[in-house]
Amino acid sequence: MSLSDEKAPDGSAAIVYAAKNGGATTSSWGRLSLDFAASKNLSNHRFLGLWVHANGKGGILNVQ
């Protein structure tokens, strides 16, 4: 994970999480988590954004 040179659509900072499946199967998984020292009050924020740049090979993304 690293800070991206690209910006979110609203101009704010964005991070990059890149993963590559080097296995013999088309299935794989990855995990990204952010731990905060204290709870965050997000009630004044309307959205949580997720932008995906895929390779166009029909993969499935499951966000939980």
C-alpha positions as CSV (number, residue, x, y, z in Angstrom):
1,M,0.0,0.0,0.0
2,S,1.3,3.4,-0.9
3,L,0.1,7.0,-1.5
4,S,-1.0,7.4,-5.1
5,D,0.2,10.1,-7.5
6,E,-3.4,10.1,-8.7
7,K,-6.1,12.0,-6.8
8,A,-9.7,10.9,-5.9
9,P,-12.4,12.5,-8.0
10,D,-12.9,15.2,-5.3
11,G,-9.2,16.1,-5.4
12,S,-8.3,14.4,-2.1
13,A,-5.5,11.9,-1.6
14,A,-5.8,8.3,-2.6
15,I,-3.9,5.1,-1.8
16,V,-2.8,2.3,-4.0
17,Y,-3.1,-1.4,-3.1
18,A,-1.8,-3.7,-5.9
19,A,-2.0,-7.4,-6.0
20,K,-0.9,-10.0,-8.5
21,N,-1.9,-13.7,-8.7
22,G,1.1,-15.7,-9.6
23,G,-0.6,-19.0,-8.9
24,A,-1.8,-21.7,-11.3
25,T,-5.5,-20.9,-10.6
26,T,-7.5,-17.8,-11.5
27,S,-8.8,-17.4,-7.9
28,S,-6.9,-15.6,-5.2
29,W,-7.6,-13.2,-2.4
30,G,-6.0,-10.2,-0.7
31,R,-6.7,-8.1,2.3
32,L,-6.3,-4.5,3.2
33,S,-7.2,-3.1,6.6
34,L,-6.6,0.2,8.3
35,D,-6.4,0.3,12.0
36,F,-7.1,3.6,13.8
37,A,-6.0,4.5,17.3
38,A,-9.6,5.7,18.1
39,S,-13.0,5.3,16.6
40,K,-13.8,7.7,13.7
41,N,-17.1,9.5,13.5
42,L,-18.1,9.3,9.8
43,S,-21.6,10.6,10.2
44,N,-20.8,13.9,8.3
45,H,-19.4,11.9,5.3
46,R,-21.9,10.7,2.7
47,F,-19.7,8.2,0.9
48,L,-16.8,5.8,1.2
49,G,-15.2,5.5,-2.2
50,L,-13.6,2.6,-3.9
51,W,-12.0,2.8,-7.4
52,V,-10.9,-0.3,-9.1
53,H,-8.5,-0.5,-12.1
54,A,-8.8,-4.1,-13.4
55,N,-7.1,-5.9,-16.2
56,G,-10.4,-6.6,-18.0
57,K,-10.2,-10.4,-17.8
58,G,-13.6,-10.9,-16.0
59,G,-12.4,-11.2,-12.4
60,I,-14.8,-10.9,-9.4
61,L,-14.2,-8.4,-6.7
62,N,-15.9,-9.0,-3.3
63,V,-15.8,-6.1,-0.9
64,Q,-16.8,-6.8,2.7
